[in-house]
């Protein structure tokens, strides 16, 4: 995966916490949005501002196992962004084993930390199909294919 604007979404029932990072990992923006059309418009407006400024594609990592990601996950794909599905239970286990802790400080500390650093594996459309091709450093970290 070449330089991208990276976003991580901590999905909640009524609201979602978002962190946006540039290709160097600097986080220029963190914010929360309500789970509503108004919130989704704010999400895309803020990401698009960074995309236009940096002229880079966008990759988004978010959990999708509890059903609260819908319809935002579909909207992300419709925008042409790459979507990575994060299994929060596997990610917590990965952190526990390899980082010696079950939580990192903050909520969206480094959105890029959730994304594979290599090119996306074969997928349907712009949905990445896992972490193969990333040199193995992210395998098992809870980043999995996203269902359309």
C-alpha positions in Angstrom: 0.0 0.0 0.0 1.6 3.3 -1.1 1.0 6.6 0.7 -2.6 6.9 1.9 -4.6 9.0 4.2 -5.5 6.6 7.0 -8.6 6.6 9.1 -9.6 4.4 12.0 -13.2 4.2 13.2 -14.0 3.0 16.7 -17.6 1.8 16.0 -20.2 2.3 18.7 -24.0 1.9 18.8 -24.9 5.6 18.8 -21.7 7.3 17.8 -18.3 6.5 16.3 -14.9 7.9 17.2 -12.6 8.7 14.2 -8.9 9.3 13.9 -7.3 10.5 10.7 -3.6 10.2 10.0 -1.3 11.3 7.2 1.1 8.9 5.5 3.8 9.7 8.2 1.5 8.7 11.0 0.8 12.3 12.2 -2.8 12.5 13.5 -4.1 15.9 12.5 -7.7 15.2 13.6 -9.7 13.1 16.0 -13.5 13.5 16.4 -16.7 11.7 17.1 -19.8 11.5 14.9 -23.3 10.4 15.6 -24.6 7.3 13.9 -26.8 9.3 11.5 -26.8 10.7 8.0 -25.6 14.0 9.5 -22.7 12.3 11.2 -21.8 10.3 8.0 -21.8 13.6 6.0 -19.4 15.1 8.6 -17.2 12.0 8.4 -16.8 12.2 4.6 -16.5 16.0 4.6 -13.5 15.9 7.0 -11.8 13.0 5.2 -12.3 14.6 1.8 -10.7 17.8 3.0 -7.6 15.9 3.9 -7.8 13.9 0.6 -8.0 17.0 -1.5 -5.2 18.7 0.4 -2.8 15.8 0.2 -4.0 14.4 -3.1 -3.9 10.8 -1.8 -6.2 7.8 -1.7 -8.0 6.9 1.5 -7.8 3.7 3.6 -10.2 3.1 6.5 -10.0 0.5 9.2 -13.1 -0.2 11.3 -14.7 -3.0 13.2 -17.7 -4.6 11.5 -18.7 -7.5 13.6 -21.4 -6.0 15.8 -23.6 -4.7 12.9 -23.3 -1.0 14.1 -20.9 -0.3 11.2 -23.8 -0.3 8.7 -24.4 1.7 6.6 -21.1 3.5 7.0 -19.1 0.6 5.7 -21.1 0.5 2.5 -20.8 4.2 2.1 -17.0 4.0 2.5 -16.8 1.5 -0.3 -19.1 3.6 -2.5 -16.7 6.5 -2.1 -13.9 4.3 -3.5 -11.9 4.1 -0.3 -10.1 0.9 0.7 -11.9 -0.7 3.7 -10.2 -2.9 6.2 -12.3 -4.9 8.6 -10.8 -5.0 12.1 -11.9 -7.8 14.5 -11.6 -6.1 17.8 -11.4 -9.3 19.8 -8.5 -10.6 17.8 -6.8 -7.2 17.9 -7.1 -7.1 21.7 -5.6 -10.6 21.9 -2.8 -9.5 19.6 -2.0 -6.5 21.8 -2.1 -8.7 24.9 0.4 -11.2 23.4 2.7 -9.0 21.5 2.5 -5.6 23.2 1.9 -6.9 26.8 -1.2 -4.9 27.2 -4.9 -5.2 26.2 -5.4 -1.5 25.4 -3.4 1.2 24.0 -3.8 4.7 25.5 -6.4 6.8 23.7 -9.0 5.5 21.3 -7.6 6.1 17.8 -4.0 6.6 18.6 -2.5 5.6 15.2 -5.0 4.7 12.6 -2.2 3.5 10.4 -1.2 0.9 13.0 -4.3 -1.1 12.0 -3.6 -1.1 8.3 -1.2 -3.5 6.5 1.8 -1.7 5.1 2.1 -3.8 1.9 -0.3 -3.7 -1.1 -3.8 -5.1 -0.5 -4.3 -8.7 -1.3 -6.8 -9.8 -3.8 -10.3 -8.5 -2.9 -13.6 -7.6 -4.4 -13.6 -4.1 -5.7 -11.6 -1.9 -3.4 -12.1 -4.1 -0.3 -8.8 -5.4 0.9 -8.8 -9.2 1.5 -6.6 -9.4 4.5 -3.0 -8.8 5.4 -1.3 -11.2 3.0 1.5 -9.3 1.1 2.3 -7.1 4.1 5.5 -8.9 4.9 3.8 -10.9 7.7 4.3 -8.2 10.4 0.5 -7.7 10.7 -0.8 -11.2 10.2 -3.1 -12.2 13.1 -3.5 -8.7 14.2 -7.2 -8.7 13.7 -7.3 -7.1 10.2 -9.5 -9.2 8.0 -11.4 -9.1 4.7 -14.4 -6.9 4.7 -17.8 -8.2 3.5 -19.6 -6.1 1.0 
